[in-house]
Amino acid sequence: MFLIRFLRKKTELWNAIISAYVVNGCADNVSKIYKQMKLLKIPTDTLTVTDVLSSCSSVGSYDFGSLIHTELEKKRPVQSNVALQSALSTVLETR
């Protein structure tokens, strides 16, 4: 619980955790971390979403990737970020 309190509202720290999971082959845990961020109302940024989408394509979680895509359409312009566009297209094309 201490760790959760420490990480509260620190998007960069949560991004580091998500990136570490992706890089170390534990992409299946990323959706759990992302859901925890949302539950705690921790703001996400482009790096968060890019890593989450990357993990979705790694583990074949296309439904979760589509859910992220729907969230993106509502709040963030995708066309302004090449890495985000690439991660999104990878998830949607492999479906």
Jmol script that loads the backbone (N, CA, C; Angstrom):
load data "model"
ATOM      1  N   MET A   1       0.813  -1.182   0.000  1.00  0.00           N
ATOM      2  CA  MET A   1       0.000   0.000   0.000  1.00  0.00           C
ATOM      3  C   MET A   1       0.869   1.262   0.000  1.00  0.00           C
ATOM      4  N   PHE A   2       2.017   1.202   0.643  1.00  0.00           N
ATOM      5  CA  PHE A   2       2.929   2.345   0.654  1.00  0.00           C
ATOM      6  C   PHE A   2       3.303   2.737  -0.768  1.00  0.00           C
ATOM      7  N   LEU A   3       3.593   1.729  -1.583  1.00  0.00           N
ATOM      8  CA  LEU A   3       3.996   1.998  -2.959  1.00  0.00           C
ATOM      9  C   LEU A   3       2.878   2.712  -3.719  1.00  0.00           C
ATOM     10  N   ILE A   4       1.646   2.279  -3.540  1.00  0.00           N
ATOM     11  CA  ILE A   4       0.517   2.916  -4.216  1.00  0.00           C
ATOM     12  C   ILE A   4       0.392   4.374  -3.785  1.00  0.00           C
ATOM     13  N   ARG A   5       0.520   4.641  -2.489  1.00  0.00           N
ATOM     14  CA  ARG A   5       0.439   6.034  -2.010  1.00  0.00           C
ATOM     15  C   ARG A   5       1.570   6.873  -2.578  1.00  0.00           C
ATOM     16  N   PHE A   6       2.760   6.276  -2.656  1.00  0.00           N
ATOM     17  CA  PHE A   6       3.926   6.976  -3.184  1.00  0.00           C
ATOM     18  C   PHE A   6       3.736   7.321  -4.663  1.00  0.00           C
ATOM     19  N   LEU A   7       3.137   6.399  -5.392  1.00  0.00           N
ATOM     20  CA  LEU A   7       2.984   6.571  -6.827  1.00  0.00           C
ATOM     21  C   LEU A   7       1.781   7.422  -7.221  1.00  0.00           C
ATOM     22  N   ARG A   8       0.935   7.732  -6.258  1.00  0.00           N
ATOM     23  CA  ARG A   8      -0.285   8.477  -6.556  1.00  0.00           C
ATOM     24  C   ARG A   8       0.031   9.778  -7.305  1.00  0.00           C
ATOM     25  N   LYS A   9      -0.607   9.946  -8.427  1.00  0.00           N
ATOM     26  CA  LYS A   9      -0.501  11.145  -9.265  1.00  0.00           C
ATOM     27  C   LYS A   9       0.880  11.355  -9.898  1.00  0.00           C
ATOM     28  N   LYS A  10       1.713  10.355  -9.902  1.00  0.00           N
ATOM     29  CA  LYS A  10       3.036  10.464 -10.522  1.00  0.00           C
ATOM     30  C   LYS A  10       3.042   9.663 -11.826  1.00  0.00           C
ATOM     31  N   THR A  11       2.532  10.254 -12.867  1.00  0.00           N
ATOM     32  CA  THR A  11       2.411   9.567 -14.151  1.00  0.00           C
ATOM     33  C   THR A  11       3.745   9.009 -14.625  1.00  0.00           C
ATOM     34  N   GLU A  12       4.808   9.759 -14.443  1.00  0.00           N
ATOM     35  CA  GLU A  12       6.124   9.325 -14.925  1.00  0.00           C
ATOM     36  C   GLU A  12       6.563   8.029 -14.250  1.00  0.00           C
ATOM     37  N   LEU A  13       6.290   7.887 -12.966  1.00  0.00           N
ATOM     38  CA  LEU A  13       6.668   6.666 -12.261  1.00  0.00           C
ATOM     39  C   LEU A  13       5.851   5.468 -12.739  1.00  0.00           C
ATOM     40  N   TRP A  14       4.571   5.687 -12.966  1.00  0.00           N
ATOM     41  CA  TRP A  14       3.726   4.616 -13.491  1.00  0.00           C
ATOM     42  C   TRP A  14       4.176   4.243 -14.905  1.00  0.00           C
ATOM     43  N   ASN A  15       4.551   5.237 -15.707  1.00  0.00           N
ATOM     44  CA  ASN A  15       5.057   4.954 -17.051  1.00  0.00           C
ATOM     45  C   ASN A  15       6.324   4.102 -16.989  1.00  0.00           C
ATOM     46  N   ALA A  16       7.183   4.392 -16.045  1.00  0.00           N
ATOM     47  CA  ALA A  16       8.417   3.607 -15.886  1.00  0.00           C
ATOM     48  C   ALA A  16       8.095   2.153 -15.557  1.00  0.00           C
ATOM     49  N   ILE A  17       7.114   1.948 -14.697  1.00  0.00           N
ATOM     50  CA  ILE A  17       6.713   0.577 -14.341  1.00  0.00           C
ATOM     51  C   ILE A  17       6.150  -0.142 -15.561  1.00  0.00           C
ATOM     52  N   ILE A  18       5.266   0.537 -16.288  1.00  0.00           N
ATOM     53  CA  ILE A  18       4.672  -0.074 -17.482  1.00  0.00           C
ATOM     54  C   ILE A  18       5.756  -0.389 -18.511  1.00  0.00           C
ATOM     55  N   SER A  19       6.659   0.546 -18.751  1.00  0.00           N
ATOM     56  CA  SER A  19       7.745   0.319 -19.717  1.00  0.00           C
ATOM     57  C   SER A  19       8.619  -0.858 -19.302  1.00  0.00           C
ATOM     58  N   ALA A  20       8.898  -0.953 -18.013  1.00  0.00           N
ATOM     59  CA  ALA A  20       9.715  -2.070 -17.516  1.00  0.00           C
ATOM     60  C   ALA A  20       9.023  -3.409 -17.766  1.00  0.00           C
ATOM     61  N   TYR A  21       7.731  -3.465 -17.547  1.00  0.00           N
ATOM     62  CA  TYR A  21       6.989  -4.696 -17.838  1.00  0.00           C
ATOM     63  C   TYR A  21       7.069  -5.047 -19.319  1.00  0.00           C
ATOM     64  N   VAL A  22       6.877  -4.068 -20.178  1.00  0.00           N
ATOM     65  CA  VAL A  22       6.910  -4.317 -21.622  1.00  0.00           C
ATOM     66  C   VAL A  22       8.289  -4.802 -22.057  1.00  0.00           C
ATOM     67  N   VAL A  23       9.329  -4.098 -21.636  1.00  0.00           N
ATOM     68  CA  VAL A  23      10.701  -4.424 -22.049  1.00  0.00           C
ATOM     69  C   VAL A  23      11.156  -5.784 -21.516  1.00  0.00           C
ATOM     70  N   ASN A  24      10.690  -6.149 -20.340  1.00  0.00           N
ATOM     71  CA  ASN A  24      11.138  -7.400 -19.720  1.00  0.00           C
ATOM     72  C   ASN A  24      10.222  -8.590 -19.987  1.00  0.00           C
ATOM     73  N   GLY A  25       9.378  -8.465 -20.994  1.00  0.00           N
ATOM     74  CA  GLY A  25       8.563  -9.601 -21.417  1.00  0.00           C
ATOM     75  C   GLY A  25       7.385  -9.916 -20.517  1.00  0.00           C
ATOM     76  N   CYS A  26       6.941  -8.970 -19.751  1.00  0.00           N
ATOM     77  CA  CYS A  26       5.794  -9.179 -18.857  1.00  0.00           C
ATOM     78  C   CYS A  26       4.609  -8.330 -19.298  1.00  0.00           C
ATOM     79  N   ALA A  27       4.405  -8.249 -20.602  1.00  0.00           N
ATOM     80  CA  ALA A  27       3.367  -7.376 -21.143  1.00  0.00           C
ATOM     81  C   ALA A  27       1.974  -7.765 -20.680  1.00  0.00           C
ATOM     82  N   ASP A  28       1.789  -9.015 -20.275  1.00  0.00           N
ATOM     83  CA  ASP A  28       0.467  -9.441 -19.822  1.00  0.00           C
ATOM     84  C   ASP A  28       0.042  -8.739 -18.531  1.00  0.00           C
ATOM     85  N   ASN A  29       0.977  -8.168 -17.789  1.00  0.00           N
ATOM     86  CA  ASN A  29       0.657  -7.442 -16.558  1.00  0.00           C
ATOM     87  C   ASN A  29       0.323  -5.966 -16.785  1.00  0.00           C
ATOM     88  N   VAL A  30       0.605  -5.473 -17.963  1.00  0.00           N
ATOM     89  CA  VAL A  30       0.440  -4.046 -18.237  1.00  0.00           C
ATOM     90  C   VAL A  30      -1.016  -3.611 -18.132  1.00  0.00           C
ATOM     91  N   SER A  31      -1.934  -4.416 -18.604  1.00  0.00           N
ATOM     92  CA  SER A  31      -3.344  -4.020 -18.541  1.00  0.00           C
ATOM     93  C   SER A  31      -3.794  -3.860 -17.091  1.00  0.00           C
ATOM     94  N   LYS A  32      -3.267  -4.691 -16.213  1.00  0.00           N
ATOM     95  CA  LYS A  32      -3.613  -4.573 -14.786  1.00  0.00           C
ATOM     96  C   LYS A  32      -3.093  -3.250 -14.213  1.00  0.00           C
ATOM     97  N   ILE A  33      -1.879  -2.889 -14.581  1.00  0.00           N
ATOM     98  CA  ILE A  33      -1.291  -1.633 -14.109  1.00  0.00           C
ATOM     99  C   ILE A  33      -2.090  -0.449 -14.660  1.00  0.00           C
ATOM    100  N   TYR A  34      -2.434  -0.515 -15.936  1.00  0.00           N
ATOM    101  CA  TYR A  34      -3.200   0.566 -16.564  1.00  0.00           C
ATOM    102  C   TYR A  34      -4.567   0.724 -15.889  1.00  0.00           C
ATOM    103  N   LYS A  35      -5.220  -0.386 -15.635  1.00  0.00           N
ATOM    104  CA  LYS A  35      -6.526  -0.332 -14.967  1.00  0.00           C
ATOM    105  C   LYS A  35      -6.398   0.260 -13.567  1.00  0.00           C
ATOM    106  N   GLN A  36      -5.317  -0.050 -12.882  1.00  0.00           N
ATOM    107  CA  GLN A  36      -5.077   0.510 -11.547  1.00  0.00           C
ATOM    108  C   GLN A  36      -4.873   2.025 -11.638  1.00  0.00           C
ATOM    109  N   MET A  37      -4.146   2.463 -12.659  1.00  0.00           N
ATOM    110  CA  MET A  37      -3.967   3.901 -12.870  1.00  0.00           C
ATOM    111  C   MET A  37      -5.310   4.592 -13.041  1.00  0.00           C
ATOM    112  N   LYS A  38      -6.165   4.005 -13.875  1.00  0.00           N
ATOM    113  CA  LYS A  38      -7.473   4.595 -14.131  1.00  0.00           C
ATOM    114  C   LYS A  38      -8.317   4.618 -12.854  1.00  0.00           C
ATOM    115  N   LEU A  39      -8.253   3.540 -12.095  1.00  0.00           N
ATOM    116  CA  LEU A  39      -9.011   3.446 -10.853  1.00  0.00           C
ATOM    117  C   LEU A  39      -8.581   4.524  -9.861  1.00  0.00           C
ATOM    118  N   LEU A  40      -7.290   4.789  -9.795  1.00  0.00           N
ATOM    119  CA  LEU A  40      -6.747   5.799  -8.890  1.00  0.00           C
ATOM    120  C   LEU A  40      -6.787   7.209  -9.490  1.00  0.00           C
ATOM    121  N   LYS A  41      -7.354   7.314 -10.688  1.00  0.00           N
ATOM    122  CA  LYS A  41      -7.472   8.600 -11.385  1.00  0.00           C
ATOM    123  C   LYS A  41      -6.116   9.275 -11.643  1.00  0.00           C
ATOM    124  N   ILE A  42      -5.136   8.444 -11.941  1.00  0.00           N
ATOM    125  CA  ILE A  42      -3.814   8.952 -12.305  1.00  0.00           C
ATOM    126  C   ILE A  42      -3.854   9.300 -13.789  1.00  0.00           C
ATOM    127  N   PRO A  43      -3.478  10.503 -14.140  1.00  0.00           N
ATOM    128  CA  PRO A  43      -3.558  10.893 -15.553  1.00  0.00           C
ATOM    129  C   PRO A  43      -2.583  10.092 -16.414  1.00  0.00           C
ATOM    130  N   THR A  44      -3.039   9.760 -17.599  1.00  0.00           N
ATOM    131  CA  THR A  44      -2.171   9.063 -18.550  1.00  0.00           C
ATOM    132  C   THR A  44      -1.652  10.069 -19.557  1.00  0.00           C
ATOM    133  N   ASP A  45      -0.580   9.706 -20.227  1.00  0.00           N
ATOM    134  CA  ASP A  45      -0.055  10.555 -21.289  1.00  0.00           C
ATOM    135  C   ASP A  45       0.223   9.695 -22.511  1.00  0.00           C
ATOM    136  N   THR A  46       0.813  10.286 -23.516  1.00  0.00           N
ATOM    137  CA  THR A  46       1.076   9.570 -24.764  1.00  0.00           C
ATOM    138  C   THR A  46       1.982   8.374 -24.554  1.00  0.00           C
ATOM    139  N   LEU A  47       2.990   8.501 -23.709  1.00  0.00           N
ATOM    140  CA  LEU A  47       3.882   7.377 -23.434  1.00  0.00           C
ATOM    141  C   LEU A  47       3.129   6.230 -22.778  1.00  0.00           C
ATOM    142  N   THR A  48       2.264   6.534 -21.836  1.00  0.00           N
ATOM    143  CA  THR A  48       1.457   5.499 -21.186  1.00  0.00           C
ATOM    144  C   THR A  48       0.689   4.708 -22.230  1.00  0.00           C
ATOM    145  N   VAL A  49      -0.043   5.424 -23.057  1.00  0.00           N
ATOM    146  CA  VAL A  49      -0.916   4.778 -24.029  1.00  0.00           C
ATOM    147  C   VAL A  49      -0.114   4.009 -25.079  1.00  0.00           C
ATOM    148  N   THR A  50       0.997   4.564 -25.511  1.00  0.00           N
ATOM    149  CA  THR A  50       1.838   3.878 -26.489  1.00  0.00           C
ATOM    150  C   THR A  50       2.346   2.551 -25.942  1.00  0.00           C
ATOM    151  N   ASP A  51       2.835   2.541 -24.708  1.00  0.00           N
ATOM    152  CA  ASP A  51       3.320   1.300 -24.102  1.00  0.00           C
ATOM    153  C   ASP A  51       2.192   0.299 -23.863  1.00  0.00           C
ATOM    154  N   VAL A  52       1.035   0.785 -23.455  1.00  0.00           N
ATOM    155  CA  VAL A  52      -0.103  -0.119 -23.228  1.00  0.00           C
ATOM    156  C   VAL A  52      -0.528  -0.759 -24.547  1.00  0.00           C
ATOM    157  N   LEU A  53      -0.610   0.038 -25.607  1.00  0.00           N
ATOM    158  CA  LEU A  53      -0.969  -0.519 -26.909  1.00  0.00           C
ATOM    159  C   LEU A  53       0.074  -1.519 -27.404  1.00  0.00           C
ATOM    160  N   SER A  54       1.334  -1.223 -27.171  1.00  0.00           N
ATOM    161  CA  SER A  54       2.402  -2.142 -27.545  1.00  0.00           C
ATOM    162  C   SER A  54       2.252  -3.475 -26.812  1.00  0.00           C
ATOM    163  N   SER A  55       1.921  -3.399 -25.544  1.00  0.00           N
ATOM    164  CA  SER A  55       1.736  -4.635 -24.768  1.00  0.00           C
ATOM    165  C   SER A  55       0.516  -5.404 -25.263  1.00  0.00           C
ATOM    166  N   CYS A  56      -0.526  -4.688 -25.670  1.00  0.00           N
ATOM    167  CA  CYS A  56      -1.727  -5.351 -26.192  1.00  0.00           C
ATOM    168  C   CYS A  56      -1.397  -6.177 -27.427  1.00  0.00           C
ATOM    169  N   SER A  57      -0.603  -5.611 -28.322  1.00  0.00           N
ATOM    170  CA  SER A  57      -0.251  -6.373 -29.524  1.00  0.00           C
ATOM    171  C   SER A  57       0.693  -7.527 -29.189  1.00  0.00           C
ATOM    172  N   SER A  58       1.527  -7.377 -28.172  1.00  0.00           N
ATOM    173  CA  SER A  58       2.452  -8.450 -27.777  1.00  0.00           C
ATOM    174  C   SER A  58       1.729  -9.676 -27.242  1.00  0.00           C
ATOM    175  N   VAL A  59       0.665  -9.444 -26.480  1.00  0.00           N
ATOM    176  CA  VAL A  59      -0.033 -10.565 -25.840  1.00  0.00           C
ATOM    177  C   VAL A  59      -1.347 -10.920 -26.536  1.00  0.00           C
ATOM    178  N   GLY A  60      -1.650 -10.218 -27.625  1.00  0.00           N
ATOM    179  CA  GLY A  60      -2.869 -10.517 -28.370  1.00  0.00           C
ATOM    180  C   GLY A  60      -4.144 -10.033 -27.699  1.00  0.00           C
ATOM    181  N   SER A  61      -4.023  -8.991 -26.918  1.00  0.00           N
ATOM    182  CA  SER A  61      -5.180  -8.427 -26.215  1.00  0.00           C
ATOM    183  C   SER A  61      -5.814  -7.328 -27.067  1.00  0.00           C
ATOM    184  N   TYR A  62      -6.396  -7.751 -28.178  1.00  0.00           N
ATOM    185  CA  TYR A  62      -6.904  -6.796 -29.149  1.00  0.00           C
ATOM    186  C   TYR A  62      -8.162  -6.085 -28.671  1.00  0.00           C
ATOM    187  N   ASP A  63      -8.970  -6.751 -27.874  1.00  0.00           N
ATOM    188  CA  ASP A  63     -10.167  -6.097 -27.336  1.00  0.00           C
ATOM    189  C   ASP A  63      -9.783  -4.951 -26.399  1.00  0.00           C
ATOM    190  N   PHE A  64      -8.773  -5.195 -25.565  1.00  0.00           N
ATOM    191  CA  PHE A  64      -8.316  -4.134 -24.669  1.00  0.00           C
ATOM    192  C   PHE A  64      -7.684  -3.001 -25.476  1.00  0.00           C
ATOM    193  N   GLY A  65      -6.953  -3.346 -26.517  1.00  0.00           N
ATOM    194  CA  GLY A  65      -6.380  -2.331 -27.399  1.00  0.00           C
ATOM    195  C   GLY A  65      -7.455  -1.487 -28.068  1.00  0.00           C
ATOM    196  N   SER A  66      -8.546  -2.119 -28.466  1.00  0.00           N
ATOM    197  CA  SER A  66      -9.664  -1.384 -29.061  1.00  0.00           C
ATOM    198  C   SER A  66     -10.314  -0.454 -28.043  1.00  0.00           C
ATOM    199  N   LEU A  67     -10.383  -0.886 -26.798  1.00  0.00           N
ATOM    200  CA  LEU A  67     -10.919  -0.046 -25.733  1.00  0.00           C
ATOM    201  C   LEU A  67     -10.048   1.202 -25.554  1.00  0.00           C
ATOM    202  N   ILE A  68      -8.737   1.006 -25.577  1.00  0.00           N
ATOM    203  CA  ILE A  68      -7.803   2.135 -25.472  1.00  0.00           C
ATOM    204  C   ILE A  68      -8.007   3.079 -26.663  1.00  0.00           C
ATOM    205  N   HIS A  69      -8.189   2.498 -27.839  1.00  0.00           N
ATOM    206  CA  HIS A  69      -8.421   3.302 -29.035  1.00  0.00           C
ATOM    207  C   HIS A  69      -9.661   4.179 -28.863  1.00  0.00           C
ATOM    208  N   THR A  70     -10.716   3.613 -28.324  1.00  0.00           N
ATOM    209  CA  THR A  70     -11.943   4.376 -28.083  1.00  0.00           C
ATOM    210  C   THR A  70     -11.690   5.526 -27.112  1.00  0.00           C
ATOM    211  N   GLU A  71     -10.924   5.262 -26.052  1.00  0.00           N
ATOM    212  CA  GLU A  71     -10.570   6.324 -25.102  1.00  0.00           C
ATOM    213  C   GLU A  71      -9.776   7.431 -25.798  1.00  0.00           C
ATOM    214  N   LEU A  72      -8.864   7.036 -26.670  1.00  0.00           N
ATOM    215  CA  LEU A  72      -8.031   8.013 -27.381  1.00  0.00           C
ATOM    216  C   LEU A  72      -8.869   8.932 -28.260  1.00  0.00           C
ATOM    217  N   GLU A  73      -9.820   8.349 -28.942  1.00  0.00           N
ATOM    218  CA  GLU A  73     -10.657   9.153 -29.829  1.00  0.00           C
ATOM    219  C   GLU A  73     -11.385  10.252 -29.074  1.00  0.00           C
ATOM    220  N   LYS A  74     -11.685   9.992 -27.810  1.00  0.00           N
ATOM    221  CA  LYS A  74     -12.436  10.956 -27.011  1.00  0.00           C
ATOM    222  C   LYS A  74     -11.572  12.085 -26.457  1.00  0.00           C
ATOM    223  N   LYS A  75     -10.284  11.812 -26.183  1.00  0.00           N
ATOM    224  CA  LYS A  75      -9.543  12.824 -25.434  1.00  0.00           C
ATOM    225  C   LYS A  75      -8.190  13.263 -25.970  1.00  0.00           C
ATOM    226  N   ARG A  76      -7.658  12.633 -26.978  1.00  0.00           N
ATOM    227  CA  ARG A  76      -6.287  12.961 -27.377  1.00  0.00           C
ATOM    228  C   ARG A  76      -6.122  12.843 -28.890  1.00  0.00           C
ATOM    229  N   PRO A  77      -5.533  13.846 -29.538  1.00  0.00           N
ATOM    230  CA  PRO A  77      -5.314  13.746 -30.986  1.00  0.00           C
ATOM    231  C   PRO A  77      -4.194  12.744 -31.302  1.00  0.00           C
ATOM    232  N   VAL A  78      -4.543  11.703 -32.023  1.00  0.00           N
ATOM    233  CA  VAL A  78      -3.575  10.649 -32.335  1.00  0.00           C
ATOM    234  C   VAL A  78      -2.628  11.070 -33.450  1.00  0.00           C
ATOM    235  N   GLN A  79      -3.117  11.829 -34.399  1.00  0.00           N
ATOM    236  CA  GLN A  79      -2.311  12.149 -35.572  1.00  0.00           C
ATOM    237  C   GLN A  79      -1.049  12.945 -35.270  1.00  0.00           C
ATOM    238  N   SER A  80      -0.928  13.503 -34.086  1.00  0.00           N
ATOM    239  CA  SER A  80       0.233  14.324 -33.774  1.00  0.00           C
ATOM    240  C   SER A  80       1.421  13.531 -33.221  1.00  0.00           C
ATOM    241  N   ASN A  81       1.270  12.221 -33.065  1.00  0.00           N
ATOM    242  CA  ASN A  81       2.339  11.435 -32.469  1.00  0.00           C
ATOM    243  C   ASN A  81       2.579  10.157 -33.275  1.00  0.00           C
ATOM    244  N   VAL A  82       3.757  10.060 -33.891  1.00  0.00           N
ATOM    245  CA  VAL A  82       4.074   8.929 -34.758  1.00  0.00           C
ATOM    246  C   VAL A  82       4.147   7.614 -33.978  1.00  0.00           C
ATOM    247  N   ALA A  83       4.755   7.618 -32.798  1.00  0.00           N
ATOM    248  CA  ALA A  83       4.869   6.393 -32.009  1.00  0.00           C
ATOM    249  C   ALA A  83       3.489   5.878 -31.604  1.00  0.00           C
ATOM    250  N   LEU A  84       2.625   6.776 -31.227  1.00  0.00           N
ATOM    251  CA  LEU A  84       1.266   6.394 -30.852  1.00  0.00           C
ATOM    252  C   LEU A  84       0.497   5.863 -32.057  1.00  0.00           C
ATOM    253  N   GLN A  85       0.645   6.512 -33.202  1.00  0.00           N
ATOM    254  CA  GLN A  85       0.003   6.038 -34.430  1.00  0.00           C
ATOM    255  C   GLN A  85       0.469   4.627 -34.772  1.00  0.00           C
ATOM    256  N   SER A  86       1.758   4.396 -34.646  1.00  0.00           N
ATOM    257  CA  SER A  86       2.327   3.090 -34.972  1.00  0.00           C
ATOM    258  C   SER A  86       1.807   1.999 -34.036  1.00  0.00           C
ATOM    259  N   ALA A  87       1.808   2.276 -32.745  1.00  0.00           N
ATOM    260  CA  ALA A  87       1.313   1.295 -31.764  1.00  0.00           C
ATOM    261  C   ALA A  87      -0.156   1.002 -32.000  1.00  0.00           C
ATOM    262  N   LEU A  88      -0.917   2.027 -32.290  1.00  0.00           N
ATOM    263  CA  LEU A  88      -2.345   1.871 -32.526  1.00  0.00           C
ATOM    264  C   LEU A  88      -2.610   1.062 -33.785  1.00  0.00           C
ATOM    265  N   SER A  89      -1.898   1.366 -34.849  1.00  0.00           N
ATOM    266  CA  SER A  89      -2.112   0.628 -36.098  1.00  0.00           C
ATOM    267  C   SER A  89      -1.696  -0.831 -35.951  1.00  0.00           C
ATOM    268  N   THR A  90      -0.654  -1.113 -35.178  1.00  0.00           N
ATOM    269  CA  THR A  90      -0.231  -2.494 -34.952  1.00  0.00           C
ATOM    270  C   THR A  90      -1.326  -3.291 -34.256  1.00  0.00           C
ATOM    271  N   VAL A  91      -1.932  -2.704 -33.247  1.00  0.00           N
ATOM    272  CA  VAL A  91      -3.009  -3.398 -32.526  1.00  0.00           C
ATOM    273  C   VAL A  91      -4.212  -3.605 -33.422  1.00  0.00           C
ATOM    274  N   LEU A  92      -4.600  -2.586 -34.144  1.00  0.00           N
ATOM    275  CA  LEU A  92      -5.823  -2.662 -34.958  1.00  0.00           C
ATOM    276  C   LEU A  92      -5.648  -3.512 -36.213  1.00  0.00           C
ATOM    277  N   GLU A  93      -4.447  -3.527 -36.793  1.00  0.00           N
ATOM    278  CA  GLU A  93      -4.219  -4.300 -38.012  1.00  0.00           C
ATOM    279  C   GLU A  93      -4.090  -5.799 -37.744  1.00  0.00           C
ATOM    280  N   THR A  94      -3.599  -6.166 -36.588  1.00  0.00           N
ATOM    281  CA  THR A  94      -3.392  -7.584 -36.284  1.00  0.00           C
ATOM    282  C   THR A  94      -4.645  -8.257 -35.771  1.00  0.00           C
ATOM    283  N   ARG A  95      -5.671  -7.505 -35.645  1.00  0.00           N
ATOM    284  CA  ARG A  95      -6.936  -8.016 -35.120  1.00  0.00           C
ATOM    285  C   ARG A  95      -7.610  -8.923 -36.089  1.00  0.00           C
TER     286      ARG A  95
END
end "model"
wireframe off; spacefill off
backbone 0.3
color backbone group
